[in-house]
Amino acid sequence: MGTIVNVILAVQMLTALAMIGLILIQHGKGADMGAAFGSGSSGSLFGASGSANFLSRTTAVLATVFFVTTLALAYFGNQRPVSTGSVLETPAAVVPANAASGVPAQAPDSAPEPAALPASGAAQIPTK
């Protein structure tokens, strides 16, 4: 998944740079008045109004790609990783209290059973 995020991030950066370039190339609304008095816009590669349409459509497409990549990065950024293998994410090991004294710990299953009481429930007193 890390590779997909890197590719999407690269596409978003290239799209952002291309949008910046296209927006800086485009003429403002006031440039049309100068073209009416013969500033030479009609001799361009795209024709009299072709460059404005081409640049504005390309900018709209790049803006859409930028928006989609932003949503994709937000989606992938919100997902929680399954496990990164970090030591900090693993639970701490439980160390028995008598492990520090060197006494081997007993397994929880082998705990000694309490002594059985007589059937009457009273303790018998030994006689001499």
Residue frames relative to the residue before (quaternion, step in Angstrom):
aa qw qx qy qz dx dy dz
M 1.0000 0.0000 0.0000 0.0000 0.00 0.00 0.00
G 0.5827 0.5972 -0.3719 0.4068 3.58 1.14 -0.55
T 0.6339 0.5294 -0.3315 0.4561 3.58 1.07 -0.69
I 0.6388 0.5225 -0.3300 0.4582 3.59 0.98 -0.79
V 0.6538 0.5074 -0.3155 0.4644 3.57 0.95 -0.85
N 0.6495 0.5151 -0.3188 0.4596 3.60 1.00 -0.78
V 0.6462 0.5047 -0.3220 0.4734 3.60 1.00 -0.78
I 0.6586 0.4999 -0.3117 0.4683 3.59 0.92 -0.88
L 0.6490 0.5139 -0.3157 0.4638 3.58 1.00 -0.78
A 0.6420 0.5110 -0.3221 0.4722 3.60 1.02 -0.75
V 0.6426 0.5087 -0.3199 0.4754 3.59 0.99 -0.82
Q 0.6529 0.5114 -0.3235 0.4557 3.59 0.96 -0.80
M 0.6607 0.5028 -0.3176 0.4581 3.60 0.94 -0.80
L 0.6617 0.4921 -0.3079 0.4745 3.58 0.94 -0.84
T 0.6377 0.5202 -0.3238 0.4667 3.57 1.02 -0.76
A 0.6502 0.5147 -0.3182 0.4594 3.58 0.96 -0.82
L 0.6650 0.4920 -0.3080 0.4700 3.59 0.94 -0.84
A 0.6513 0.5051 -0.3165 0.4695 3.59 0.99 -0.81
M 0.6398 0.5158 -0.3288 0.4652 3.60 1.01 -0.75
I 0.6321 0.5232 -0.3383 0.4607 3.58 0.97 -0.79
G 0.6666 0.5039 -0.3001 0.4601 3.57 0.92 -0.89
L 0.6839 0.4844 -0.2932 0.4600 3.59 0.88 -0.90
I 0.6513 0.5071 -0.3298 0.4582 3.58 0.97 -0.74
L 0.6671 0.4923 -0.3071 0.4672 3.59 1.03 -0.73
I 0.6388 0.5283 -0.3299 0.4517 3.61 1.11 -0.58
Q 0.6338 0.5735 -0.3405 0.3917 3.58 0.99 -0.81
H 0.4401 -0.6715 0.5356 0.2620 3.52 -1.20 0.68
G 0.4947 -0.6528 0.4880 0.3017 3.53 -1.18 0.57
K 0.7158 -0.4263 0.3246 0.4478 3.56 -1.30 -0.02
G 0.6654 0.5213 -0.3081 0.4365 3.59 1.03 -0.69
A 0.5634 0.6121 -0.3926 0.3922 3.61 1.17 -0.29
D 0.5644 0.6069 -0.3910 0.4004 3.62 1.15 -0.44
M 0.6145 0.5549 -0.3533 0.4355 3.60 1.05 -0.65
G 0.6584 0.4952 -0.3074 0.4762 3.58 1.02 -0.74
A 0.6326 0.5292 -0.3351 0.4554 3.58 1.07 -0.66
A 0.6058 0.5660 -0.3567 0.4306 3.60 1.10 -0.57
F 0.7293 0.3986 -0.2355 0.5038 3.59 1.11 -0.59
G 0.6875 -0.5421 0.2777 0.3954 3.57 1.13 0.57
S 0.2662 0.7840 -0.5265 0.1931 3.61 0.85 0.81
G 0.5997 -0.6239 0.3402 0.3680 3.62 1.21 0.05
S 0.3489 0.7553 -0.4931 0.2542 3.60 1.12 0.43
S 0.6332 0.5693 -0.3417 0.3977 3.58 1.08 -0.63
G 0.6750 0.4871 -0.3024 0.4644 3.59 1.17 -0.36
S 0.4389 0.7092 -0.4594 0.3056 3.59 1.16 0.26
L 0.7297 -0.4433 0.3138 0.4153 3.53 -1.34 0.12
F 0.7674 0.3722 -0.1860 0.4879 3.61 0.97 -0.85
G 0.5999 -0.5514 0.3779 0.4396 3.62 1.17 -0.03
A 0.7714 -0.3794 0.2495 0.4458 3.54 -1.33 -0.11
S 0.8190 0.1315 -0.0654 0.5547 3.62 0.83 -0.89
G 0.4385 0.7358 -0.4317 0.2828 3.59 1.27 0.01
S 0.6577 0.5214 -0.3360 0.4274 3.58 0.94 -0.78
A 0.6370 0.5203 -0.3370 0.4583 3.59 0.99 -0.73
N 0.6729 0.4819 -0.3041 0.4717 3.59 0.92 -0.82
F 0.6631 0.5070 -0.3117 0.4539 3.58 0.92 -0.90
L 0.6963 0.4713 -0.2827 0.4616 3.57 0.83 -0.95
S 0.6718 0.4847 -0.3157 0.4627 3.60 0.95 -0.77
R 0.6457 0.4997 -0.3304 0.4735 3.61 1.03 -0.69
T 0.6474 0.5077 -0.3208 0.4693 3.58 0.98 -0.80
T 0.6379 0.5142 -0.3248 0.4724 3.57 1.02 -0.77
A 0.6431 0.5158 -0.3240 0.4641 3.60 1.00 -0.77
V 0.6479 0.5032 -0.3202 0.4738 3.60 1.00 -0.80
L 0.6709 0.4891 -0.3030 0.4679 3.58 0.92 -0.86
A 0.6231 0.5278 -0.3395 0.4668 3.58 1.07 -0.67
T 0.6387 0.5149 -0.3217 0.4726 3.59 1.04 -0.76
V 0.6482 0.5031 -0.3165 0.4760 3.60 0.96 -0.85
F 0.6377 0.5260 -0.3192 0.4633 3.58 1.01 -0.84
F 0.6551 0.5119 -0.3064 0.4637 3.59 0.97 -0.86
V 0.6683 0.4957 -0.3031 0.4645 3.61 0.93 -0.89
T 0.6704 0.4825 -0.3133 0.4685 3.59 0.92 -0.81
T 0.6098 0.5396 -0.3536 0.4605 3.58 1.08 -0.61
L 0.6556 0.4964 -0.3082 0.4783 3.59 0.97 -0.82
A 0.6471 0.5156 -0.3203 0.4613 3.60 1.00 -0.80
L 0.6614 0.4909 -0.3119 0.4736 3.60 0.96 -0.80
A 0.6288 0.5171 -0.3371 0.4729 3.59 1.06 -0.68
Y 0.6403 0.5214 -0.3233 0.4621 3.60 1.01 -0.77
F 0.7141 0.4391 -0.2636 0.4773 3.59 0.81 -0.99
G 0.6466 0.5260 -0.3239 0.4476 3.58 1.09 -0.59
N 0.6681 0.5026 -0.2918 0.4647 3.57 1.18 -0.51
Q 0.5681 0.5918 -0.3924 0.4160 3.61 1.20 -0.31
R 0.3767 -0.7105 0.5524 0.2195 3.53 -1.08 0.80
P 0.4379 -0.6828 0.5025 0.2993 3.60 -0.89 0.80
V 0.5601 -0.6120 0.4396 0.3441 3.54 -1.11 0.71
S 0.7347 -0.2700 0.1963 0.5906 3.57 0.79 -1.00
T 0.2560 -0.7796 0.5534 0.1430 3.54 -0.87 0.91
G 0.4759 -0.6795 0.4362 0.3485 3.56 1.23 -0.17
S 0.3824 0.7376 -0.4752 0.2896 3.55 1.19 0.39
V 0.5238 -0.6324 0.4745 0.3171 3.53 -1.08 0.74
L 0.6389 0.5561 -0.3255 0.4202 3.56 1.07 -0.67
E 0.6821 0.4954 -0.2893 0.4534 3.60 1.17 -0.51
T 0.6043 0.5577 -0.3735 0.4293 3.62 1.18 -0.29
P 0.5113 -0.6428 0.4557 0.3431 3.61 -1.00 0.68
A 0.5651 -0.6097 0.4415 0.3376 3.55 -1.17 0.61
A 0.4737 -0.6619 0.5006 0.2947 3.56 -1.09 0.72
V 0.3890 -0.7101 0.5403 0.2291 3.56 -1.02 0.84
V 0.1321 -0.7885 0.5989 0.0466 3.58 -0.68 1.12
P 0.4355 -0.6981 0.4936 0.2816 3.63 -0.74 0.98
A 0.6104 -0.5947 0.3919 0.3467 3.57 -1.17 0.66
N 0.7242 0.4316 -0.2607 0.4703 3.62 0.99 -0.73
A 0.4424 0.6955 -0.4653 0.3226 3.62 1.19 0.14
A 0.6253 0.5442 -0.3470 0.4388 3.60 1.09 -0.58
S 0.6904 0.4753 -0.2874 0.4636 3.64 1.07 -0.59
G 0.5536 -0.6377 0.3847 0.3726 3.58 1.23 -0.08
V 0.5184 0.6193 -0.4250 0.4088 3.62 1.24 0.00
P 0.4195 -0.7066 0.4917 0.2881 3.62 -0.70 0.93
A 0.4296 -0.7066 0.5079 0.2412 3.53 -1.00 0.88
Q 0.4029 -0.6897 0.5452 0.2544 3.53 -1.15 0.67
A 0.5255 -0.6076 0.4864 0.3436 3.52 -1.13 0.61
P 0.5860 -0.6064 0.3940 0.3655 3.62 -1.00 0.65
D 0.6328 0.5469 -0.3407 0.4294 3.61 1.13 -0.53
S 0.7471 0.4206 -0.2259 0.4625 3.61 1.06 -0.64
A 0.2275 0.7765 -0.5511 0.2038 3.59 1.02 0.73
P 0.5037 -0.6557 0.4526 0.3340 3.64 -0.95 0.81
E 0.4279 -0.6958 0.5196 0.2505 3.52 -1.07 0.81
P 0.5183 -0.6272 0.4628 0.3519 3.63 -1.04 0.61
A 0.5899 -0.5796 0.4268 0.3661 3.56 -1.19 0.59
A 0.4600 -0.6920 0.4882 0.2668 3.53 -1.00 0.84
L 0.3584 -0.7174 0.5601 0.2077 3.56 -1.02 0.82
P 0.5927 -0.5517 0.4273 0.4022 3.58 -1.19 0.40
A 0.6925 -0.5095 0.3294 0.3902 3.53 -1.25 0.44
S 0.6588 0.5198 -0.3277 0.4341 3.58 1.04 -0.67
G 0.4738 -0.6913 0.4306 0.3349 3.56 1.21 -0.35
A 0.6624 0.4581 -0.3228 0.4972 3.63 1.21 -0.21
A 0.4905 -0.6499 0.4909 0.3099 3.52 -1.09 0.66
Q 0.3788 -0.7179 0.5346 0.2352 3.60 -0.95 0.83
I 0.2976 -0.7348 0.5859 0.1680 3.52 -1.06 0.87
P 0.4010 -0.7223 0.4994 0.2610 3.56 -0.69 1.01
T 0.2244 -0.7660 0.5906 0.1187 3.61 -1.04 0.82
K 0.4372 -0.7092 0.4966 0.2434 3.56 -1.23 0.55
